[in-house]
Amino acid sequence: MSAANRARPGRLLSLLLILTIATLSWTFWPGTTQEARLGLDLRGGTQVILTPELAPGAEGTLTEDQINQTVEIIRQRVNGFGVAEAEVTVQGSGANAAIVVTVPGVNPEGITNLLKQTARLDFRAVLAAGTGIDVTTPSASPGASASPTPLPQPTELPIQAATADELFDQYLSLNCLSPGLLQGGRADDPTKYMLTCSKEGFEKFVLAPAFITGDQVADSQATLPQQGAGGWMVTLDFDSAGATKLSEASNSLSRLPSPQNRFGIVLDGLVVSAPFFSEPILGGKAQIEGSFKAEEAQQLSQVLRYGALPVTLNIAESTSISPTLGQDQLSAGLLAGAIGLGLVVLYLIIYYRALGFVAVFSLIVAAAFLWLYIVALGRTIGFTLTLAGIAGAIVAIGITADSFVVYFERIRDEIRDGKSLRVATELAWVRARRTLLAADFVSLLAAFVLYSLSVGSVRGFAFTLGLTTLIDVFVAFWFTHPLVTYFGKSKWAETGGILTGVSRKRLTSGSAILSGSDKK
């Protein structure tokens, strides 16, 4: 009786009510997205898993900086397609890192080939520079047309030619903010002239052939001036060949007026920075000064180090699916879940009668919480529901139902031992919760290991399995147990009718039959 006296089901139900209100407020907060984020396999699109490696001949090991820079390059390429909700994420680290690129919607033509290309870094002298939007006359255009005729906007950058004269007409008409231009990714020829834009699209450039390539950069660091005056700057160290070329280029360019004294640092076909030479640079060491913030200087330094040790990208997996097929898969997954849930409900009601309805209500509450968290987590941390995630939720139905079976069978065992229903429900809970927690811990451990070691859709399965298992725990403690406690206190349940599912006559008669067979 002491266990029964300690039970406070009303307090537990109140806690569940508070949690429900908080979850509803979080999920349906005004002005926020109130739909679940569907994965690639449910809404259609393309997913590519890339494994980065050091290029042949490069020394050392793959670093986090190189991986981060690679992700930024890929994100620039993907964003250039103009699709909504494209994602670029890193799974794992170091030699085991994988870059997962997800582009929803119809499969963009050539996206796989675009993503696997290695970005090229080079330094090019600026022949002309202007705003990326307006049509302007270049500062130095020896072969420019007297009256420029607008040309059709290009579909991709950079544009290259054997001479600068071939590029000036297109330069005048170029609008760098045209959709799709700033994705980069095209392999460029360092021996040809180039027409391109800054990566933000604010400037456009005609550039001379490269005078230094990325493999001639030995090191790069973001630093503050030693005297403490001025802003952040980026220091560069070149190898012997790069130092010689830098000396020659800086000696000639520093004597020219702006913008011809500038040089473009081109990565992945786009200009990431265009500083100027104020004087010749000797000794193979250079400084890029400007109104850099700390983060901007670090990013530029990372770009230059990345060029010194280029990374190649191998396609480990590429998946394409149409939106129609994705909708069919979603419908099939939901139908499978409904059938599985229906069979579980049918079994619980037939076998446990009134207690079965408690289990059904618990399943409904667990399903409602699961959906609310899927919506809320999709908006806050980017959780995406995939077909594998639906499979994880279906598997979790069995885990949740198993918790009810363990609890209800413990109640029946206590009644067979002669306990009243009220005492049986509490004593059964004390014993059943240990089994419940042990089983759920194993499921959580499996989900954690799967999530940590896997990539792609398997992680969605693991995350959904873990989330559903956690929901199962608090629903069992804060909803199922309090309802069963109230059930055990009810006079109708104490009568032990056949519809209660805890008929003492039926349970003890079964035990008597079993005992008789044992004696024989």
N, C-alpha and C positions, 0 to 999 in steps of 0.2 A: 504493500500500500504506500510505502514511502516514495517509491518511484512514481506512482500515480499522482501523489500529492505534489511532487516537484514539477510536474508537467504544466507548462503555461502556454497552451496553444494560441490563446488570444494575442500574446505578445509577439509570437513568431509570425502570425498572420499580419499583424500590424507592420512589422519590419518588411514583410513582402509587399505590402501595400505601398509603403514609402519608396521601396526600390522600384516598384512598378511606375509610380508617378514620376520619379526621377528619370527612369529610362524613357518613358513617353515624352517627357519634356526635352530630353537630349535628342531623341530621334526626330520629333516633329516640331523642332524649334522654328518659329516663323522665319521665312526667307532662306531656308536651307533645303538642299536636295532631299527628297523623301522617297527615293527609289533606290533599290539595291543596285550596286554596280555589278553588271554581268560580265563574266570573263569572255575571253576571245572565243572559246568553243561554244558559247551560248549566243553571242551577238554577231559572230563572224569577223574575219579580219586575218591578220598575219602575226605569228609569233616566231621570232628567231632567237635561238640561244647561241651566243658566240663565246668562244674560248680564246682569250688573248695570250699570245706568246711573244717572246723576244724574236726579232727578225734574225735570220741566219747571219752569223758572223758577229752579232752583238754580244758583249761580255756582261757578266753580272747576272742578277736575278730580277724577275719582274717585281716592281715596287708598287706600293699603294698609290703613289703620285702618278705613275704611268697609267694605272688602271683608272684613276679618277679623271685624268686628262682624256683617256680614250672614251669614257662615258660622256664627257662634255662634247667631244667631237661627234659621237653618234647621236646625242640628243639634238645637236645643231642640224644634223642631216635629217633626222626624223621630223623635227618641227618644220622643216622646209616643205614637207608634204602638205602642210596646212590642215591636218586631221586633228580632231578633238580627242583629248584624253589619251594621247600616245604616251607610253611609259617606257623608261629605260632604267633598269635596276641592276644591282650587283648582288650576286649570291656567292657566298664563300669568300676566300681571301687568298692572296699570294698565287702560288702555282695552281691552286684549286679553284680560282675565281672563275665565274661564268657571268656574262652580261646578257640579260634577258630583255629583248626588245619586243614590245607589244604595240601593234598598230591596228586599232579597231576599224571596222568598215570593210569595204571592198579591198582586196589585195592590190596595193599600188604596184604598177608595173616596174620591174627591176629593183624592188627594194632590197632583195637578198644580195644582189651583186653590189648595190650601193653601200650596204653596211659592211661588207667584208673587205672593202678596199682599204689599204693602208694610207693614212694621211701623209702628205709630203710637206715638209717645212723648208722654206727657202727665203732668201733675202734678195729683194729686187729694187732697183732704182726707180723712183717715181718720175714719170715723164709728164703726167697731167693728173690733176686732182680737182674734184669739185663736189658740191653737195649731191647726195644720192637721190634727190627728188627732182630738183629743177633742172631744166636743160640749159647748160651754161657753155660758154666758149672756153676751152682749155687754156691754161696759162702758156703752154708751149705746144704748138700743134703745127709743125712744119708742113704736114700734108693734109691739114683739115680742109673741109669744104668751106667755101665762102658763105654759102647759105645752106645750113644744115637741113636735110630733109628727114623728118621723123621716120624711124624704121620700126618694124614690128618688135615688140619686146621679146628678148630671148627667154627660153624656158629654163635654162640652167647656166650656171657660172662655174668656172671661168671660161671666157672666150679667148682663144689663142690664134695667133697669126705669125707668119714669117717676118712681117714688117709692122712697124707701128702705124703707118699710114692706113693700113687696112682696118684699124680698130677705131679711129677717131670719130667717124660718122656714127657708129654704134654707141660710142662713148657719150656723144651729145644727146642721144635719144634715150639712154639707159635710165630706167627708174628702178633703183635698188630695192624698193619696197614692194615690187610686183610679187604676187604670190608664187612661192616655189623657188625663188632665186637664191635664197640664203641658206640652202641646205648643204652646199659643198659636196665633197665626195668624188668629184671627177678627177681622174689622174691628169696632172698637168706636166707639160714638157718644159724643163728648166731652161732649154735653149731657145724658146720662142717668147715673143712678146705676149702680154696678157692684159685683158680687160676684166676687171672684177670689182667687188664692193667690199666695204668693211663688214665685219660680221654682224654689226647692228643695222647696217643699211643706211647709215647717215652720210657716208662718203663713197665716191666711186673713183677708180684709178685706172690709168694706163701705165703699165709697168714694163720695164726692160727685162731682158733675160736675167736669170738669177746669177748673182756674183758670188754668193755663198749658199751652200745647201745645208740642211739640218744636221747631217752626219759630221759636219766640220765644227759644230758647237761642242766644246768639251764640258762646260758646266755653266750654270746660271743660278744666281741667287737674288732674292729680294732683300734689300738692306736699306738702312737709314744712313745718311752722311755721317762720317766719323766725327765731324765738328759739331754735329747735332743740329745744324741749320738746314732748313729745306725739308722737302717731303720725301716720300719713299722713292727709291730708284731700283733699277734692275742691273746687275753686273753680269758681264758675259766674258767667258774665257773660250778662246778658239784654239784648235790645233795648229800646227805649223802652216799647213796649206791654207786654212781659213784665215790665219793671221796675215799672211801675205796678201790675200785677196782683199781683206778688210782694209789694209793699209792703202792699197791701190785705189779702191772704191772711195774711201773717205777723203783721200787726197784730191780726187777729181770732183766729187760731189760737193764738198764743203765750200768750193769756190763759186758755186752756182746760186742763183737767187731761189727763193721759195716759189713753187714747191719742188723744184728740181734738186734741192739739197736734201730732200727727204728720201727715205728708203722704206719700202713696205716689207713687213714681216708676214709672210703668207703661210697660213696653215690650212690644209684641207681645201685649198682653192679660194679662201677668203682672207682679207687683211685683218689681222688681229691687233696690229699696232703699226703706226707710220711715223716714227720719230725722225729727227733731222741730224745731219752732221754739222757741227759748229766749227770743227777743226779736224785736221788729219789725225788718225788714231794709229799709233805704233805699238808694237809689243804684244799684239794679240789679245788685249784686254779692252773692253768697252763698257760704257755706262749708258743706260737708257734713262734719261731723266724726264720728268713731267709732273703734272699734278695728280700723281697716283695716290690712291688710297691703299691701305695695307693689303686689302683683299685683292685689288686690281694688280698690284705689284706681284703678289704671290701667284696669281693666275698666269700672268705673262711669263714669270720665271718658270712655272711648270710647263707652259707651252714650249719654251725653248729647251728645257731639259728633255722633254718628250721627243723633240726632234733629234736630239743627240743619240737617243736609244729608241728607235722606232719599234712599234708593236705591230705584229701581224695578227689578224683576226681569222679564226677558223670557225666555220659554221658547224656546230655540233648537232643542231636540230632545227628544222624549219617546218612550221605547220601553217597551213592555210585552210580556211573554212568559210563557206558562204553564209550570209545572214539567214537564208532560208533553212539551211541544214542546222544552223545553231538554234533556231526557233524550234525545229523538230526535236532536237536533242533535249532542249529545255522541257518541252511538253512531255517527252518520253520519261525524263528523269522525275518530273513532278508526278506523272501517272504511276511510275514504279513506287515512289515514296507513298502516294496515297493508298495503293494496293497493300503495301507492306504495313502501313499504319492501320488500315482497315482490318487486316487479318489479326494483328496484335490486339486491337480493340475487341474483335469478336471473341477471341480466345479468353481475354480477361473477363469479359462479361459472362460468358457461359460458365467458366470455371469458378470465378470468385463472386459472382452475383453482385451484391451491393458494393462490396470492396472493389470489384472490377470497375464500377463507375468512379470511385475515388481515383483509381489509376488512370482512367480515361481523362478525367478533369486535369490530372497532373500532366499528362502528355500534352493536352491542349495548352496549358500554361507554359510548359517547356518550349513547345513549338512557337508560341507567340513571342516569348523572350528571344529565342534564337533568331527569328525574323527581324525583330527590332534591333538587335545587336548587329546583324548583318548590314542593315541599312545605315546605322549610326557609324559603325567601323569603316564602312565603305567611304563615308564622307570625311572621316577624321584621319584614318591611317591608310586609306586606299585599299582596304580589303575588297577583293573581287570574288564574287561567287562563280565558281566554275562547275562543270559537270562532275569533276572529281570531288568538289566540295559537297555537292548534292549527295554523292555516294557516301561521303563521310557522315552526313546527317542521317541517311538511311541506316547505316551501320549503328549509329548512336541510338536509334529507336530501340534496337534490340538490347543495348546496354541499359537504357532507362527502364525498359520493361523488366529486365532481369532484376533490377533493384526492387521493383514491386513484388516480384515472385518471391525473392528472398525474405522480404519483410512479412508478406502475408503468410508464407509457410511457417515462419517462426511463430506467428500468432496462433495458427492452428495447432502447432506442437504444444504451445503452452496450455491451450484449451484441452487438448488430449491428456495433459498432465493434471487436470482438475482445477486450473486457475479460472477465475472469473474473467469475462471479456475485458473489463476495464483494466485489470492487472495484467492480463495477457498482452494487451496492446503496448503497454509501457515496457514490460520485461522483454518482449520480442524486439522492440526498437533498440534497447540497449545492446542486444546481441547482434541484431541485423545490421546496425550501422557500421560495426567493425568490418563485416564482410563487404558492405557497400563501399566504404572508404578504400578498402584494399583493392577491390575490383576497379574502382574509378582511378586509383593511383596508377595501376598497371596501364590503363588506357591512356592516362595523361603522359606517362613515361614513354609509351610507344609513340604517341603523337609528337612529343618533344624530339625524340630521336629522329623520326621521319622528317620533321620540319628542319632540323639542323643539318641533316646529311643529304637531303634531296633538293632538286631544282624543279622548276616548272609546275605542272598541275599537281604533282604529288604533294607539294607544299600546301596547296589549297585543301586537299584531302586531310592532311595532318592538322592544319589550323582549325578546320571545321569540326573535326573529331574532338580536338582538345577543347574548343569552345563549348560544344554540346555536352561534353562530359562535365565541365564546370557548372553548366546550367543544371544538369541532372543532380549534382550535389546539393545546390542551394534549394532547388525545387523539392527534393526529397526531405530536406531538413526543415524548410520554412513553409511548405504547403502540404505535402503528402502526410508527413507525421502529424501535424496539427489536425488535419481532417480525420485521420484514423483515430486520433485521441478523442475528438468529439463523437465519432462513430461509436467508440467503445463505451462512452458515457450515456449514450442514448438508450432509453427504455426499450424501444423497438428492437434494437440490435441485441439487447440482453435477453430478449425472449428466445433468441436462437432459431427464428423461423428459417424455412428453406431458402428464402430469398436473400437472407443476410449474408450467406456465404460462410458463416461461422456456426452452423447448426451443431450444437454439442452432441445431439443424438446421432447425427450423420457421421460426425468425426469420430466419436467414441465407438460407434458400431463398426466403422472401418478398422479401427485399432483392434477391436475384439476379434473380428474375422481374421486379421493378420496374426494375432497372438495364437488363435486356435490352429491355424495352419502351421505355425512354428512348432507347437507342441507335438503335432503329428509327425 
